[in-house]
Amino acid sequence: MFMPVLSRLRPFAAVAATGLALAACDREDATPPPVPAEPAAAPPPAAPAPVLTPALDRAGLLEALGQAASAYAAGSPAAGQDALVGRQFSIRSAFGCAGPEPRPAEAAGDGLARWSWDEARESIRLTLNPGDWTDSALVAGAVDGQWEAVEGFWIPRPWMTAEGCPGIRPDPLAGPPTPSPQTAGLAAVFESGGSRLGRRNGRAYSYTVRGEGDAPAARPAEGWRVLMEGRFVAFPDGRAIRCRAAGPDQRPVCVAAVQMDRVAFLAADGTTLGEWRTG
């Protein structure tokens, strides 16, 4: 009795199932396809590392001074802005490689590092007294209006680029050798109206070396070093170096204009004994 009803219901069920399947298909078709992921942006190229210009050492300074002397002697000095201006320098020179030198009072303001005994020969005094180059012909024209004062330092033995003591020893039978005139130097400048910090005004850099315990001080076999650090500045013509000579058969005297940042006395192994900074 119930079989005919079920038979009649089967077509409706089939149609309903088909409708549900079609609706499901419609819903699936309506779902948007996934958006493909954007590729990761490539990182920007790294900035090139800055090229650091090393501070000019003794050998580099003497080379620059030698080139300036050659150009001056040839009558064709370089003109225009100098690449040396603004560059840092760190220059060491040996002193005290032989016997004691004149005491500071006897060699005041000569711009050379020296050593001498005290009265009792128990301690050693290291000194460097800058010369007053304010009225020198080498800086003439720059002092008026631009620089208030100029203090000078010589670079000893400019024919030797090494920072240590010379290997040649004097012959005791030949008598005291006559030193060659100084021809290479640094002119520490002080601008008009600028800071006077670091200006010596005739005062020497001085350091006392004492012995250990009851033993008196002794001069080391390799002497000491004087260290000068700072940066190069320009003369009014834009060049860092200026040269002068009295005649064609004389080696030109050349000096570089600088602002001095540090002066120090060092042991031969680089140990700092005493130092003076302007900043």
ZIKAHU-V265634 format. One record per pair of residues at least 4 apart in sequence whose ideal C-beta (glycine too) atoms are under 7 Angstrom apart, sorted by the first residue. I is the first residue (numbers start at 1). J is the second residue. Records with the same first field share a line. If there is no record, write none. Layout:
I: J  J
This chain:
2: 6
3: 7
4: 8
5: 9
6: 10
9: 13
10: 14
11: 15
12: 16
13: 17
14: 18
15: 19
16: 20
17: 21
18: 22
19: 23
20: 24
21: 25
22: 26
23: 27
24: 28
25: 29
26: 30
53: 87
55: 88  89  90
56: 60  61  87  89
57: 90  91
58: 62  91  92  93  161  163
59: 63  161
60: 64
61: 65  89  91  155  256
62: 66  155  158  161  184
63: 67
64: 68  84  241
65: 69  158  184  241  254  256
66: 70
67: 71
68: 72  241  243  254
69: 73  243  251  252  254
70: 74
71: 76  77  78
72: 77  243  252
73: 245  252
78: 239
80: 238
81: 85  238
82: 234  238  239  240
84: 232  240
85: 232  233  234  240
86: 231  232
87: 231  232
88: 231
89: 229  230  231  232  258
90: 229
91: 155  228
92: 163  225  227
93: 113  155  156  163  225  226
94: 163  164  165  223  225
95: 113  114  115  156  223  224  226
96: 115  219  223  224
97: 165  166  223
100: 115  116  117
101: 114  115  116
102: 106  107  114
103: 116
104: 108  127  129  204
107: 114
108: 129
109: 129  130  131  132  202
110: 129  131
111: 130  131  152  153  154  185
112: 154  156
113: 128  226
114: 127
115: 124  125  126  219  224
116: 125
117: 121  124
118: 122  123  125
121: 216
122: 211  216  217
123: 208  209  210  217
124: 209  217  219
125: 206  208
126: 206  207  209  224  265
127: 204  205  206
128: 204  205  226  263
129: 204
130: 151  152  153  188  200
131: 151  152
132: 151
133: 138  139  150  151  152  187
134: 143  149  150
137: 244
138: 187  242  244  253  255
139: 143  150  187
141: 236
142: 146  147  235  236
143: 147  150
145: 192
146: 191  192  236
147: 189  190  191  192
148: 190  191  192
149: 190  199
150: 187  188  189
151: 188  200
152: 185  187
153: 185  186  188  228
154: 182  184  185
155: 184  185
157: 166
158: 183  184
160: 166
163: 225
164: 222
165: 222  223
170: 177
183: 251  253  254
184: 254
185: 255
186: 228  255  256  258
187: 255  256  257  258
188: 258  259  260
189: 233  257  259
190: 194  196  199
197: 278
198: 260  278
205: 263  276
207: 265  273  274
209: 217
210: 217
211: 215  216  217  218
220: 268
222: 268
223: 268
224: 265  266  267  268
225: 266  268
226: 265
227: 264  266
228: 260  263
229: 261  262
230: 258  259  260  261
231: 258  259
232: 240  256  257  258
233: 240  257  258  259
234: 238  239  240  257
235: 239  242  257
240: 256  257
241: 254  256
242: 255
243: 252  253  254
244: 252  253
245: 250  252  253
246: 250
260: 278
261: 277  278  279
262: 275  276  277
263: 275  276
264: 272  274  275
265: 273  274
266: 270  271  272  273
267: 271  273
